[in-house]
Amino acid sequence: MATPHLQAQPGEIAETILLPGDPLRARQIAEEMLTGIQCFNQVRNMLGFTGYYQGKSVSVMGTGMGMPSMGIYSSELIRYYGAKKLIRIGTAGAMQAHLKVRDVVMAQAASTDSNFPAQFGLVGHIAATPDFGLLRGAVEAAERLEIPFHAGPVVSSDVFYHMDPEYWKKWQKTGALCIEMETYALYQNARLGGVKALAMNVISDSLISGEQLPATERQHSFQDLVRIALELID
């Protein structure tokens, strides 16, 4: 059954799905890492593919940028297509001095400046956390693959170009490792749907040093996330 944003039919999407933001990156992962790939979505050019990795079925699909987009796609994948394990692989900006570009960060929790939590009608905000089993599996996979990583809290923001260029320093004081735009929505939708989710990001730039990962190097650094994520397929 198609949705307003996905044209896939039942059974065309695997229970485990990798979620990069960029649909072209989703296509590249499918073409380079999977076998027997089939495209299940082209609506709005948000490309999605299903294939096999070492004989195990897995899907990969872009989600676009920001929590509204992540919220839509993750919700439809969970509600209508039976996704059970959603793994975001994306980029983030470092807010702590010990983080360098190319570092891998596993989101142990996510805070947000978004109004996404307002829908729950609570006085406070629900803590957004990953599935512990997925996080533990990712840690073990990274150690096995000898990929250095950090695990800790991240911030999911609604604003990329903030009016206050020093805004991020308030979040830095809380101990958050990096800032991105999707994890909070993914974790909350997964929790509400009773499924598993994990977000991992590669540091693409540092808000402290101003260093940025050149576009030509981003794909190579992104491969570490893909290698870890593929180890989490049942």
C-alpha positions in Angstrom: 0.0 0.0 0.0 1.5 3.3 -1.1 1.6 6.3 1.3 1.7 10.0 0.3 5.5 9.8 0.4 6.4 6.2 -0.4 5.3 4.1 -3.4 6.6 0.8 -2.1 4.3 -2.2 -1.9 4.1 -4.6 1.1 7.2 -6.7 1.4 9.4 -4.5 -0.7 11.1 -2.9 2.3 13.3 -5.0 4.6 12.8 -4.9 8.4 16.3 -3.4 8.8 16.8 -0.1 6.9 19.7 2.3 6.8 18.7 6.0 6.6 21.2 8.5 5.2 19.9 12.0 4.6 21.0 12.2 1.0 19.0 10.0 -1.4 22.0 9.9 -3.8 24.1 8.5 -0.9 21.4 5.9 -0.4 21.8 4.9 -4.1 25.5 4.8 -3.8 25.4 2.5 -0.7 23.0 0.2 -2.5 25.0 0.0 -5.7 28.4 -0.5 -3.9 27.5 -2.6 -0.9 24.4 -4.6 -1.7 23.5 -7.3 -4.2 20.2 -7.9 -6.0 19.0 -4.4 -5.5 15.6 -3.2 -6.3 14.4 0.4 -6.2 11.2 0.7 -4.1 10.8 4.5 -4.0 11.3 7.5 -6.3 8.6 9.8 -4.9 10.0 13.3 -4.5 13.3 11.7 -5.6 13.7 10.3 -2.1 15.3 7.1 -3.5 15.0 3.8 -1.6 16.5 0.4 -2.4 16.3 -3.1 -1.0 19.0 -5.7 -1.6 21.2 -8.2 0.2 24.3 -7.9 2.3 26.0 -11.3 2.9 22.7 -13.0 2.1 20.7 -10.8 4.5 17.9 -8.5 3.4 18.4 -4.8 4.0 17.0 -1.6 2.7 18.5 1.9 2.4 16.6 5.1 1.8 17.2 8.9 2.0 15.3 10.9 4.5 16.1 14.5 3.6 17.1 17.1 6.1 15.5 17.9 9.5 13.1 16.5 11.9 9.9 17.1 9.9 11.3 15.0 7.0 12.8 12.3 9.3 9.5 12.3 11.2 7.4 11.6 8.1 9.6 8.9 6.6 10.4 7.0 9.9 6.7 7.1 10.9 5.5 5.7 7.5 8.3 3.0 7.5 7.2 1.9 11.0 3.5 2.2 10.6 2.9 0.9 7.1 5.9 -1.1 6.0 6.9 -3.1 9.1 10.4 -1.5 9.7 11.8 -3.0 12.9 15.4 -1.6 12.9 16.1 1.9 11.7 19.7 3.1 11.6 20.5 6.7 10.7 23.9 7.3 9.2 24.6 11.0 8.8 26.8 14.0 9.5 27.1 16.4 12.5 29.0 19.4 13.7 31.3 18.9 16.6 30.7 21.0 19.8 33.5 19.6 22.0 37.2 20.2 21.5 38.2 16.5 21.6 36.1 15.7 18.6 37.7 16.0 15.2 36.4 15.9 11.6 36.0 12.2 10.4 35.3 11.0 14.0 32.3 8.7 14.4 29.7 9.6 17.1 27.0 7.2 18.3 24.0 9.1 19.7 23.5 7.8 23.2 20.7 10.4 23.7 19.2 13.4 21.8 18.1 16.7 23.1 16.3 19.2 20.9 15.3 22.9 20.4 12.4 21.7 18.2 8.7 21.8 19.0 8.5 18.1 18.0 7.9 17.0 21.7 5.0 19.5 22.0 2.7 16.9 20.4 2.8 14.8 23.5 1.2 17.6 25.6 3.6 17.1 28.6 5.0 19.7 30.9 8.5 18.4 30.2 10.2 16.7 27.3 10.5 13.0 26.8 14.1 11.7 26.8 15.0 10.5 23.3 17.3 7.4 23.5 18.4 4.6 21.1 17.7 0.9 21.5 20.4 -0.4 23.9 20.9 -3.6 22.0 21.6 -1.7 18.8 24.0 0.7 20.5 25.8 -2.2 22.1 26.0 -4.0 18.8 27.4 -0.9 17.1 30.0 -0.4 19.8 31.1 -4.1 19.4 31.1 -3.8 15.6 33.3 -0.6 15.7 35.7 -2.3 18.0 35.8 -5.4 15.9 36.4 -3.3 12.7 38.9 -1.2 14.6 37.0 2.0 13.9 37.5 4.7 16.6 34.2 6.2 17.9 32.6 8.3 20.6 29.3 7.7 22.3 27.3 10.4 24.0 24.5 13.0 23.9 23.8 14.9 20.7 21.5 17.9 19.9 18.9 17.8 17.2 18.2 21.4 16.0 15.5 22.9 13.7 17.8 25.7 12.7 20.9 25.4 10.5 21.5 29.2 10.0 20.8 30.6 13.5 20.4 34.3 14.1 22.8 34.0 17.0 26.1 32.5 15.7 27.0 31.7 19.3 23.8 29.8 20.0 25.5 26.4 19.9 27.7 27.3 22.9 24.7 27.0 25.2 24.4 23.4 24.2 28.1 22.9 24.4 27.9 23.7 28.1 25.5 20.8 28.6 28.1 18.3 27.5 26.5 17.5 24.2 29.0 16.2 21.7 27.7 17.4 18.4 24.7 19.0 16.7 22.6 17.7 13.9 19.0 17.8 12.8 17.2 14.4 12.8 18.0 12.1 15.7 15.4 13.2 18.2 12.5 12.6 15.8 13.8 9.2 14.8 14.3 8.0 18.4 10.8 9.2 19.5 9.0 7.6 16.5 10.8 4.4 17.1 9.9 4.4 20.8 6.3 5.1 20.0 6.2 2.4 17.4 7.9 -0.2 19.6 10.8 -0.7 17.3 14.6 -0.2 17.4 16.6 2.8 16.3 20.1 4.1 16.4 21.7 7.2 14.9 25.4 7.4 14.1 27.1 10.5 12.6 30.5 11.3 11.2 31.8 14.7 12.2 31.9 16.8 9.0 32.9 20.1 10.6 33.9 21.6 14.0 32.1 24.6 15.4 35.2 25.2 17.6 38.1 25.0 15.2 36.1 25.9 12.0 37.7 22.9 10.3 35.5 21.3 7.6 35.7 17.9 5.9 36.3 18.5 2.2 33.5 17.2 0.0 35.9 14.9 -1.8 36.7 13.1 1.5 33.2 12.9 3.0 32.3 9.7 1.2 35.4 7.9 2.4 34.7 8.9 6.0 31.0 8.0 5.6 32.1 4.5 4.7 32.9 3.8 8.4 29.3 4.4 9.3 28.1 2.1 6.6 30.5 -0.7 7.6 29.3 -0.5 11.3 25.6 -0.3 10.3 25.8 -3.3 8.0 27.1 -5.4 10.9 23.8 -4.8 12.7 21.7 -6.7 10.2 20.1 -9.9 11.6 
